[in-house]
Amino acid sequence: MNMHEQAYSFLNVYLENSVLIYAKSRNFDFGPNNRRNVSTLSKFVSHRIILEYELVLEALKKHEYQTIEKFIQEVFWRIYWKGWLELRPKVWKDFLDYRPDGNLKIFETAVKGETGIVCFDDWVDELKTTNYLHNHTRMWFASIWIFTLKLPWQLGARFFLEHLYDGDAGSNTCSWRWIAGLQTKGKHYLAKPWNIEKYTNYRYSNFQLNEKSQPLYESRAYTIEPFLYQNRKEISNDYLLLTDSDLSFKDRKEFYSKYKKIFLISLSNDKRAIPISKSVSEFKDNAISSFKSYFPQAERCDSNFEEVASRIINFDVIYPFVGENLDYIKRLESGLKLNLNFLTRREDRFCIPLCKRGFFDFKKNIPEVIKIITA
């Protein structure tokens, strides 16, 4: 079973058996051996092995909207974070440019899981071992990192990107900023022992955290920039470039089959600003290989794409959104004078401009998005 088959198998089982308990049970982290109350589909969604809009559509085929509204909203959070960062790309650049100063001894203690805060240390081990953390646990983890351990949020966000299968620029960066109180100015998230005790089913107790910290502050104000890829062009070139940011093809199989060659890229660490762990790299490799199995003209070119691009120059590109993949492609575009035709999805073109304000303003448009994807 390749990764695409595995993803849809996971999806069908979850929608048949567990999605209806999501709203009531989603905040509980029962440990890595009991994830029935959450979907654990995020690793597939973040690589668009399953497209977010497709996930919503498949869920609505089986259940009424009112019965799974919370689940659908959580899917749209991923789209919202992606769009929010897309309209403010300098947030991503500043995150990458951050360099810590001072003593990093506490950082080394934290990433080794040796803080003495038992729950936190267990989560470090779980993250490194399983490459996943429950969403509520990610909130607790980030809060402890920022407000109890007093570590820079940027280092925590990098640590997550290093180890999470589902790490992506939008959700990861914005979520850490939200915990810190930067995303929604002055409103931070403070993990409290009673909350951790309750929602871990009392697996952890008798520990203390800093519950009185003020939110972080940044002097810079980020202005909204236009979404540059609002118009999807038709096929313009014989060659298509895909990264591991968007490996969905259920609605594009005929479209992709028209290309003479499809080049597939999953960046190695020497091309990344933030190195990823071996297991995350292997996951991405498997995702690329899975996509390749469906298209005989697809070719992996991780190590030699610069040489390929120096000969071909003209490419259509599935737009990967703000993040490491786009940074890499833009560097090549500039350095090799490439002629790139970026392709975007109609759903993204509708949603991204709606991400100028907060999620609750964006949420009002979910019914309209559903009309688009079910039409």
Contacts in CASP RR format, 6 or more apart in sequence:
PFRMAT RR
TARGET T0000
AUTHOR 0000-0000-0000
METHOD contacts of the structure
MODEL  1
MNMHEQAYSFLNVYLENSVLIYAKSRNFDFGPNNRRNVSTLSKFVSHRII
LEYELVLEALKKHEYQTIEKFIQEVFWRIYWKGWLELRPKVWKDFLDYRP
DGNLKIFETAVKGETGIVCFDDWVDELKTTNYLHNHTRMWFASIWIFTLK
LPWQLGARFFLEHLYDGDAGSNTCSWRWIAGLQTKGKHYLAKPWNIEKYT
NYRYSNFQLNEKSQPLYESRAYTIEPFLYQNRKEISNDYLLLTDSDLSFK
DRKEFYSKYKKIFLISLSNDKRAIPISKSVSEFKDNAISSFKSYFPQAER
CDSNFEEVASRIINFDVIYPFVGENLDYIKRLESGLKLNLNFLTRREDRF
CIPLCKRGFFDFKKNIPEVIKIITA
1 9 0 8 1.000
2 289 0 8 1.000
2 290 0 8 1.000
2 293 0 8 1.000
3 44 0 8 1.000
3 49 0 8 1.000
3 286 0 8 1.000
3 287 0 8 1.000
3 289 0 8 1.000
3 290 0 8 1.000
4 49 0 8 1.000
4 247 0 8 1.000
4 290 0 8 1.000
4 291 0 8 1.000
4 294 0 8 1.000
5 290 0 8 1.000
7 41 0 8 1.000
7 44 0 8 1.000
7 49 0 8 1.000
7 50 0 8 1.000
8 50 0 8 1.000
10 39 0 8 1.000
10 40 0 8 1.000
10 41 0 8 1.000
10 44 0 8 1.000
11 39 0 8 1.000
11 41 0 8 1.000
11 44 0 8 1.000
11 50 0 8 1.000
11 55 0 8 1.000
11 58 0 8 1.000
14 39 0 8 1.000
14 41 0 8 1.000
15 58 0 8 1.000
15 59 0 8 1.000
15 62 0 8 1.000
15 63 0 8 1.000
16 62 0 8 1.000
17 36 0 8 1.000
18 36 0 8 1.000
18 37 0 8 1.000
18 39 0 8 1.000
19 39 0 8 1.000
19 59 0 8 1.000
19 62 0 8 1.000
19 63 0 8 1.000
19 68 0 8 1.000
19 71 0 8 1.000
20 63 0 8 1.000
20 67 0 8 1.000
20 68 0 8 1.000
21 36 0 8 1.000
21 37 0 8 1.000
22 37 0 8 1.000
22 38 0 8 1.000
22 39 0 8 1.000
22 68 0 8 1.000
22 70 0 8 1.000
22 71 0 8 1.000
23 68 0 8 1.000
23 69 0 8 1.000
23 70 0 8 1.000
23 71 0 8 1.000
25 37 0 8 1.000
26 37 0 8 1.000
26 38 0 8 1.000
26 70 0 8 1.000
26 74 0 8 1.000
26 135 0 8 1.000
26 136 0 8 1.000
27 136 0 8 1.000
27 199 0 8 1.000
28 37 0 8 1.000
28 136 0 8 1.000
28 199 0 8 1.000
28 200 0 8 1.000
28 201 0 8 1.000
29 134 0 8 1.000
29 136 0 8 1.000
29 137 0 8 1.000
29 199 0 8 1.000
29 200 0 8 1.000
30 37 0 8 1.000
30 200 0 8 1.000
30 201 0 8 1.000
31 126 0 8 1.000
31 134 0 8 1.000
31 200 0 8 1.000
31 203 0 8 1.000
32 126 0 8 1.000
32 129 0 8 1.000
32 130 0 8 1.000
32 132 0 8 1.000
35 134 0 8 1.000
38 134 0 8 1.000
38 135 0 8 1.000
39 71 0 8 1.000
40 132 0 8 1.000
41 50 0 8 1.000
41 55 0 8 1.000
42 78 0 8 1.000
42 132 0 8 1.000
42 165 0 8 1.000
42 166 0 8 1.000
43 131 0 8 1.000
43 132 0 8 1.000
43 165 0 8 1.000
43 166 0 8 1.000
43 283 0 8 1.000
44 50 0 8 1.000
45 51 0 8 1.000
45 52 0 8 1.000
45 55 0 8 1.000
45 75 0 8 1.000
45 78 0 8 1.000
45 166 0 8 1.000
46 78 0 8 1.000
46 165 0 8 1.000
46 166 0 8 1.000
46 167 0 8 1.000
46 168 0 8 1.000
46 171 0 8 1.000
47 244 0 8 1.000
47 245 0 8 1.000
47 246 0 8 1.000
47 247 0 8 1.000
47 284 0 8 1.000
47 287 0 8 1.000
48 245 0 8 1.000
48 246 0 8 1.000
48 247 0 8 1.000
48 248 0 8 1.000
49 247 0 8 1.000
49 248 0 8 1.000
49 287 0 8 1.000
49 290 0 8 1.000
50 248 0 8 1.000
51 248 0 8 1.000
51 250 0 8 1.000
51 251 0 8 1.000
51 345 0 8 1.000
52 75 0 8 1.000
52 76 0 8 1.000
52 78 0 8 1.000
52 79 0 8 1.000
53 345 0 8 1.000
53 347 0 8 1.000
53 369 0 8 1.000
53 373 0 8 1.000
54 248 0 8 1.000
54 250 0 8 1.000
54 251 0 8 1.000
54 373 0 8 1.000
55 75 0 8 1.000
56 72 0 8 1.000
56 75 0 8 1.000
56 76 0 8 1.000
56 370 0 8 1.000
56 373 0 8 1.000
57 373 0 8 1.000
57 374 0 8 1.000
59 68 0 8 1.000
59 71 0 8 1.000
59 72 0 8 1.000
60 68 0 8 1.000
60 72 0 8 1.000
60 370 0 8 1.000
60 374 0 8 1.000
65 72 0 8 1.000
65 370 0 8 1.000
72 366 0 8 1.000
73 363 0 8 1.000
73 366 0 8 1.000
76 362 0 8 1.000
76 363 0 8 1.000
76 366 0 8 1.000
76 369 0 8 1.000
77 171 0 8 1.000
77 359 0 8 1.000
78 171 0 8 1.000
79 348 0 8 1.000
79 351 0 8 1.000
80 351 0 8 1.000
80 355 0 8 1.000
80 358 0 8 1.000
80 359 0 8 1.000
80 362 0 8 1.000
81 170 0 8 1.000
81 171 0 8 1.000
81 173 0 8 1.000
81 174 0 8 1.000
81 175 0 8 1.000
82 168 0 8 1.000
82 169 0 8 1.000
82 170 0 8 1.000
82 171 0 8 1.000
82 321 0 8 1.000
82 322 0 8 1.000
82 352 0 8 1.000
82 355 0 8 1.000
83 170 0 8 1.000
83 321 0 8 1.000
83 351 0 8 1.000
83 352 0 8 1.000
83 355 0 8 1.000
84 170 0 8 1.000
84 174 0 8 1.000
84 355 0 8 1.000
84 358 0 8 1.000
85 91 0 8 1.000
85 92 0 8 1.000
85 169 0 8 1.000
85 170 0 8 1.000
85 173 0 8 1.000
85 174 0 8 1.000
85 321 0 8 1.000
85 322 0 8 1.000
86 227 0 8 1.000
86 321 0 8 1.000
86 322 0 8 1.000
86 352 0 8 1.000
86 355 0 8 1.000
87 224 0 8 1.000
87 225 0 8 1.000
87 226 0 8 1.000
87 227 0 8 1.000
87 352 0 8 1.000
87 353 0 8 1.000
87 355 0 8 1.000
87 356 0 8 1.000
88 222 0 8 1.000
88 223 0 8 1.000
88 224 0 8 1.000
88 225 0 8 1.000
89 225 0 8 1.000
89 322 0 8 1.000
90 222 0 8 1.000
90 225 0 8 1.000
91 173 0 8 1.000
91 174 0 8 1.000
91 177 0 8 1.000
91 222 0 8 1.000
92 169 0 8 1.000
92 170 0 8 1.000
92 173 0 8 1.000
92 322 0 8 1.000
92 323 0 8 1.000
94 220 0 8 1.000
95 154 0 8 1.000
95 157 0 8 1.000
95 173 0 8 1.000
96 273 0 8 1.000
96 274 0 8 1.000
96 327 0 8 1.000
98 152 0 8 1.000
98 154 0 8 1.000
100 107 0 8 1.000
100 152 0 8 1.000
100 154 0 8 1.000
100 155 0 8 1.000
106 149 0 8 1.000
106 150 0 8 1.000
106 151 0 8 1.000
107 151 0 8 1.000
107 155 0 8 1.000
109 115 0 8 1.000
110 120 0 8 1.000
110 124 0 8 1.000
110 145 0 8 1.000
110 149 0 8 1.000
110 151 0 8 1.000
111 124 0 8 1.000
111 159 0 8 1.000
112 124 0 8 1.000
113 120 0 8 1.000
113 121 0 8 1.000
113 124 0 8 1.000
113 125 0 8 1.000
114 121 0 8 1.000
115 121 0 8 1.000
115 149 0 8 1.000
117 144 0 8 1.000
117 148 0 8 1.000
117 207 0 8 1.000
117 209 0 8 1.000
118 204 0 8 1.000
118 207 0 8 1.000
119 140 0 8 1.000
119 196 0 8 1.000
119 200 0 8 1.000
119 203 0 8 1.000
119 204 0 8 1.000
119 207 0 8 1.000
120 140 0 8 1.000
120 141 0 8 1.000
120 144 0 8 1.000
122 204 0 8 1.000
123 133 0 8 1.000
123 137 0 8 1.000
123 140 0 8 1.000
123 141 0 8 1.000
126 132 0 8 1.000
126 133 0 8 1.000
127 133 0 8 1.000
127 159 0 8 1.000
127 160 0 8 1.000
127 163 0 8 1.000
127 164 0 8 1.000
128 163 0 8 1.000
128 277 0 8 1.000
131 163 0 8 1.000
131 164 0 8 1.000
131 165 0 8 1.000
131 277 0 8 1.000
131 279 0 8 1.000
131 280 0 8 1.000
131 283 0 8 1.000
132 164 0 8 1.000
132 165 0 8 1.000
132 166 0 8 1.000
133 141 0 8 1.000
133 164 0 8 1.000
136 199 0 8 1.000
138 160 0 8 1.000
138 175 0 8 1.000
139 175 0 8 1.000
139 179 0 8 1.000
139 189 0 8 1.000
139 191 0 8 1.000
140 191 0 8 1.000
140 195 0 8 1.000
140 196 0 8 1.000
142 153 0 8 1.000
142 156 0 8 1.000
142 175 0 8 1.000
142 176 0 8 1.000
142 179 0 8 1.000
142 180 0 8 1.000
142 189 0 8 1.000
143 179 0 8 1.000
143 188 0 8 1.000
143 189 0 8 1.000
143 190 0 8 1.000
143 191 0 8 1.000
143 209 0 8 1.000
144 191 0 8 1.000
144 209 0 8 1.000
145 151 0 8 1.000
145 153 0 8 1.000
145 156 0 8 1.000
146 153 0 8 1.000
146 179 0 8 1.000
146 180 0 8 1.000
146 213 0 8 1.000
146 216 0 8 1.000
147 188 0 8 1.000
147 190 0 8 1.000
147 191 0 8 1.000
147 209 0 8 1.000
147 210 0 8 1.000
147 213 0 8 1.000
148 191 0 8 1.000
148 209 0 8 1.000
148 210 0 8 1.000
153 176 0 8 1.000
153 177 0 8 1.000
153 179 0 8 1.000
153 180 0 8 1.000
153 182 0 8 1.000
153 216 0 8 1.000
154 176 0 8 1.000
156 176 0 8 1.000
157 172 0 8 1.000
157 173 0 8 1.000
157 176 0 8 1.000
158 274 0 8 1.000
160 167 0 8 1.000
160 172 0 8 1.000
160 176 0 8 1.000
161 167 0 8 1.000
161 172 0 8 1.000
161 274 0 8 1.000
161 276 0 8 1.000
162 274 0 8 1.000
162 275 0 8 1.000
162 276 0 8 1.000
162 277 0 8 1.000
162 280 0 8 1.000
163 276 0 8 1.000
163 277 0 8 1.000
163 279 0 8 1.000
163 280 0 8 1.000
164 172 0 8 1.000
164 280 0 8 1.000
165 279 0 8 1.000
165 280 0 8 1.000
165 283 0 8 1.000
168 245 0 8 1.000
168 323 0 8 1.000
169 321 0 8 1.000
169 322 0 8 1.000
169 323 0 8 1.000
169 324 0 8 1.000
170 321 0 8 1.000
170 322 0 8 1.000
170 323 0 8 1.000
174 183 0 8 1.000
177 183 0 8 1.000
178 184 0 8 1.000
178 189 0 8 1.000
179 188 0 8 1.000
179 189 0 8 1.000
180 188 0 8 1.000
180 215 0 8 1.000
180 216 0 8 1.000
181 187 0 8 1.000
181 188 0 8 1.000
181 189 0 8 1.000
181 215 0 8 1.000
181 216 0 8 1.000
182 215 0 8 1.000
182 216 0 8 1.000
182 217 0 8 1.000
182 218 0 8 1.000
184 358 0 8 1.000
185 215 0 8 1.000
186 215 0 8 1.000
186 217 0 8 1.000
187 215 0 8 1.000
188 213 0 8 1.000
188 214 0 8 1.000
188 215 0 8 1.000
188 216 0 8 1.000
190 209 0 8 1.000
190 210 0 8 1.000
190 211 0 8 1.000
190 213 0 8 1.000
191 209 0 8 1.000
192 209 0 8 1.000
192 211 0 8 1.000
193 205 0 8 1.000
193 207 0 8 1.000
193 208 0 8 1.000
193 209 0 8 1.000
196 204 0 8 1.000
197 204 0 8 1.000
197 205 0 8 1.000
224 356 0 8 1.000
227 349 0 8 1.000
227 352 0 8 1.000
227 353 0 8 1.000
229 319 0 8 1.000
229 342 0 8 1.000
229 344 0 8 1.000
229 349 0 8 1.000
230 344 0 8 1.000
230 349 0 8 1.000
230 353 0 8 1.000
231 349 0 8 1.000
232 343 0 8 1.000
232 344 0 8 1.000
232 345 0 8 1.000
232 346 0 8 1.000
232 349 0 8 1.000
233 341 0 8 1.000
233 343 0 8 1.000
235 255 0 8 1.000
235 258 0 8 1.000
235 259 0 8 1.000
235 316 0 8 1.000
236 314 0 8 1.000
236 316 0 8 1.000
236 341 0 8 1.000
237 314 0 8 1.000
237 315 0 8 1.000
237 316 0 8 1.000
237 339 0 8 1.000
237 341 0 8 1.000
238 259 0 8 1.000
238 260 0 8 1.000
238 261 0 8 1.000
238 314 0 8 1.000
239 259 0 8 1.000
239 260 0 8 1.000
239 261 0 8 1.000
239 262 0 8 1.000
239 263 0 8 1.000
239 312 0 8 1.000
239 314 0 8 1.000
239 315 0 8 1.000
239 316 0 8 1.000
240 256 0 8 1.000
240 259 0 8 1.000
240 261 0 8 1.000
240 262 0 8 1.000
240 263 0 8 1.000
240 315 0 8 1.000
240 316 0 8 1.000
240 317 0 8 1.000
240 318 0 8 1.000
241 262 0 8 1.000
241 263 0 8 1.000
241 265 0 8 1.000
241 315 0 8 1.000
241 316 0 8 1.000
241 317 0 8 1.000
241 318 0 8 1.000
241 329 0 8 1.000
241 340 0 8 1.000
242 262 0 8 1.000
242 263 0 8 1.000
242 264 0 8 1.000
242 265 0 8 1.000
242 291 0 8 1.000
242 317 0 8 1.000
242 318 0 8 1.000
243 264 0 8 1.000
243 265 0 8 1.000
243 266 0 8 1.000
243 267 0 8 1.000
243 318 0 8 1.000
243 320 0 8 1.000
243 325 0 8 1.000
243 329 0 8 1.000
244 265 0 8 1.000
244 266 0 8 1.000
244 284 0 8 1.000
244 287 0 8 1.000
244 288 0 8 1.000
244 325 0 8 1.000
245 318 0 8 1.000
245 320 0 8 1.000
245 321 0 8 1.000
245 323 0 8 1.000
245 325 0 8 1.000
245 326 0 8 1.000
246 318 0 8 1.000
246 319 0 8 1.000
246 320 0 8 1.000
247 287 0 8 1.000
247 288 0 8 1.000
247 290 0 8 1.000
247 291 0 8 1.000
249 256 0 8 1.000
249 291 0 8 1.000
249 294 0 8 1.000
249 295 0 8 1.000
253 294 0 8 1.000
256 262 0 8 1.000
256 295 0 8 1.000
257 295 0 8 1.000
257 297 0 8 1.000
259 297 0 8 1.000
259 316 0 8 1.000
260 297 0 8 1.000
261 297 0 8 1.000
261 298 0 8 1.000
261 299 0 8 1.000
262 295 0 8 1.000
262 297 0 8 1.000
262 298 0 8 1.000
262 299 0 8 1.000
263 298 0 8 1.000
263 299 0 8 1.000
263 300 0 8 1.000
263 301 0 8 1.000
263 305 0 8 1.000
263 308 0 8 1.000
263 315 0 8 1.000
264 288 0 8 1.000
264 291 0 8 1.000
264 292 0 8 1.000
264 298 0 8 1.000
264 299 0 8 1.000
264 300 0 8 1.000
264 301 0 8 1.000
264 302 0 8 1.000
265 288 0 8 1.000
265 300 0 8 1.000
265 301 0 8 1.000
265 302 0 8 1.000
265 305 0 8 1.000
265 325 0 8 1.000
265 328 0 8 1.000
266 281 0 8 1.000
266 284 0 8 1.000
266 285 0 8 1.000
266 287 0 8 1.000
266 288 0 8 1.000
266 300 0 8 1.000
266 302 0 8 1.000
267 302 0 8 1.000
267 324 0 8 1.000
267 325 0 8 1.000
267 328 0 8 1.000
268 281 0 8 1.000
268 302 0 8 1.000
268 303 0 8 1.000
269 275 0 8 1.000
269 276 0 8 1.000
269 281 0 8 1.000
271 328 0 8 1.000
272 324 0 8 1.000
273 324 0 8 1.000
273 327 0 8 1.000
274 324 0 8 1.000
276 284 0 8 1.000
288 300 0 8 1.000
289 300 0 8 1.000
291 298 0 8 1.000
292 298 0 8 1.000
292 299 0 8 1.000
292 300 0 8 1.000
301 308 0 8 1.000
305 332 0 8 1.000
306 332 0 8 1.000
306 336 0 8 1.000
309 315 0 8 1.000
309 332 0 8 1.000
309 336 0 8 1.000
309 338 0 8 1.000
310 336 0 8 1.000
313 336 0 8 1.000
313 337 0 8 1.000
313 338 0 8 1.000
313 339 0 8 1.000
314 338 0 8 1.000
314 339 0 8 1.000
314 341 0 8 1.000
315 338 0 8 1.000
315 339 0 8 1.000
315 340 0 8 1.000
315 341 0 8 1.000
316 340 0 8 1.000
316 341 0 8 1.000
316 342 0 8 1.000
316 343 0 8 1.000
317 329 0 8 1.000
317 340 0 8 1.000
317 341 0 8 1.000
317 342 0 8 1.000
317 343 0 8 1.000
318 342 0 8 1.000
318 343 0 8 1.000
319 326 0 8 1.000
319 342 0 8 1.000
319 343 0 8 1.000
319 344 0 8 1.000
319 348 0 8 1.000
320 326 0 8 1.000
320 329 0 8 1.000
329 340 0 8 1.000
332 338 0 8 1.000
333 340 0 8 1.000
346 372 0 8 1.000
347 369 0 8 1.000
347 372 0 8 1.000
347 373 0 8 1.000
350 368 0 8 1.000
350 369 0 8 1.000
350 372 0 8 1.000
351 362 0 8 1.000
351 365 0 8 1.000
351 369 0 8 1.000
354 361 0 8 1.000
354 362 0 8 1.000
354 365 0 8 1.000
355 362 0 8 1.000
END
